Every structure is written in structure tokens, then in C-alpha cells.
Amino acid sequence: MNTMEVIGIILIIAGIILASVEMYIPGFGVPGISAAICLVAGVLLTAKNVMQGIIIVIGILCILLVIFVYIQGKSKIADSS
């Protein structure tokens, strides 16, 4: 694993965290834009070919979907109380 792959993984993790912040506190946009930039750069630095890039993107989308469902479920529980 070379330095660029490590930086790519760090960017992907930062992008997922920033996207989660944007889902939890929507509206301002800076975390969302930063998340998109981090995720795109992370995939470009990490993937060795197009197929690997597609697989990484699908994995990221699955992780973000789980986080989104969790946040939505948590907010509905808080609203019903």
C-alpha cells in the first residue's frame, strides 16, 4: 500500500464523516460539498482501474445509505416522543 492509497482512504473516511454531518444538520452546504470533493478524490486515488472504482463507489453508497436510514429513524423516534 503506497502513500497515495493511504491518502485516498483517509479522504474517503473524511468524506463519509462530512456527508454524515450534512445529513444530520442539513442546509448549510459546506460539509456536503467538502464530502463530495473528498469522496471523489479518495476514489480516484484509491482505485487502480474503473471496475475497482465502481465497486468502491457502491460500497460508499451502501455505507451512506445505512447512515441515512439510521439518522432518519432516530429523528422519527425523537419526533414521536
Secondary structure by P-SEA (a helix, b strand, c coil): ccaaaaaaaaaaaaaaaaaaaaaacccccaaaaaaaaaaaaaaaaccccaaaaaaaaaaaaaaaaaaaaaaaaaaaaaaac
